[in-house]
Amino acid sequence: MKKSLIVFLALAFIFSTVGCGGNGQVEQDPLDKVTVLLDWTPNTNHTGVYAAQALGYYAEEGLEIEIIQSGAGSPAQLVASGQGDIAFSYQEEVTVARTTGLPIKGIAAVIQHNTSGFAAPVSKNIKSPRDFEGKKYGGWGSPAEEAMIKALMNQTKADFSKVEMVNIGSADFFTSVQRDVDFAMIFWGWAGIESELRNIPLDYLSIRDYSDALDFYSPVLVASETTISERSEMLTHFMRATSRGYDYCINNPQEAGEILLSAVPELNRDLVLHSQAYLAEEYQSDAERWGLMSGERWQRYADWMYSQGLIEKQLEFGQAFTNEFLPEAI
């Protein structure tokens, strides 16, 4: 009897150590690796992902996240071709992609309302779209920029042909408006906040104030249809952690800013912290929960793009986005 007990205990020990990897520790399933592509250099639009990573939310969901800059090629193109799992993009990019056969879909609105607008130093005396006449606009060559300027100028019966369009690419806004151009499009949550910190007064024309159709989602998180169909469980886990990350940013903007600064220490500290405080009110804004998108907003902007000749066919807007991976509001 004693001999049988000893054998039983020995076998139990062997099986327990095998199950623990032979060192007394419980083996963990390997984390599911996920690549997240940024649309630009790291900034406060992205903080929710950095926060979810630093606070262990992704690890709790069984995910290992790699955050990288897109480099060559647009985020939509890279995700569609399998060179990334999830990307920061824009409603404009998704709309164009869907109408040209690129199989990507929006899965969350990072910021609930359009926070971009046309800005100029007050010395340029640009108080309305009518004042664009005779001025130089510095942009990055997107047809949508030109269409928005035209639409705003048409409302004030101004002549778009009197605007000189200059492609400044990714050049610094403040340097450009001092040296090369008169006005440009900015995100208030970054360049606008920087103007306040640098005590450079701007005249700012918020785009969404001129048309409901131009209150588009920017940025949005996107995934390919292949990822949606083949890795839906991963997306559910990803969005649960990411939602927690952005909720953390909303409730703890100072601490969230510090997380971004720890990950990207070369960023301007004052700008990050002030921008984070501004975006804490904008990430979710008036939506029921962070990330939620409406078909009406997608349709309005797509119809506007079609009316401006920016897309060649109408968007099937219901196929361009999904809220299915967002967690329910608590």
C-alpha positions, 0 to 999 in steps of 0.5 A: 500500500505504501509502495503504491502511494509512493509511485502515485505521488511520483507520477503526480509530480512528473505530470505536474512538472511537465504541465508546468514546463518542467520548472514549476511554472504554469505554461502560458499560451503564446500571445497573439502578435498584432501589428498596428500601423500609425498614419503619421508620426506618434502623437496624441491621436494614438495615445489610447493604443500606447496606454493599452499597451503600457497598462497591460490591457493587450496582454490581458487579452492575450495580445502582443502589440507592435506599433510601427510607422507606416513608412512608404504606402498609405495605411489602407494599402498596407493593411489591405495587402497584409503588411499590417493587421490594424491601421490608423486611417481616415474616413476619406481614405476608407471611402476612396479605398472601398469605391476602388475595390480595396477591401478594408473597413473602419472598425472604430472612430478614434475621435468622434468629430472632425477637429481639423480646419484651415488656419493662418496667422492673424497677420494674414487677415483670413477671417472667412473662406472669402479671404482665401482669394489671392492667398497661397494654400499649403497642402499635401496634394489631396484632391479632397483638400481642394474640394473642401476649399472650393465648397467653403468658398462657394458658400461665400461666393468667392472665386477658387481660381484666385487661390494658389495651391502649393504642395508642402507635403509634411513640412512644419505648419509654422515654418510654412506659413511664415515663409511659403504659404498663407494658410493650411489645414491643421488638426486643432488638437495638435498644431492649434494647441501648439500655436497657443503654447507658442503664443502665435495667434491664429485665425481658425476656420473649423471645417465642420462648422460649414457643412454637416457632411464635412464632420467626418471621422478622422482618424479611424482604425481600420482592418482588412476584410480578410482579417475581419473574417479570419481573425475576428476573435483577435479583433474583439480582444484588440478592440476591448483593450483599445477601448479601455486604453482610450477610456483611460485617456479620457479619464486620466489625460495627464497620466496618459500623456506621460505614457505617450512621452515614455514611449516617444520621449522626443515629443514636446512635453508641454504640447503632449500634455495640453493636447491630451487634455484637449482630446480627453473631451474629443475622443468620445465627445457626445457618442454613447461610447468611444469608437462608435460610428454612424451610417448617417455620417458615413453616407453624408460624407460619401455623398459629398465626395461623390458630388465633388467628383472625388469618387467615381461611384456611390459608396455602399456605406454600410460595407465601409465600417462596422461597430461589431468589435466595439465592447458594449457600454458599461 
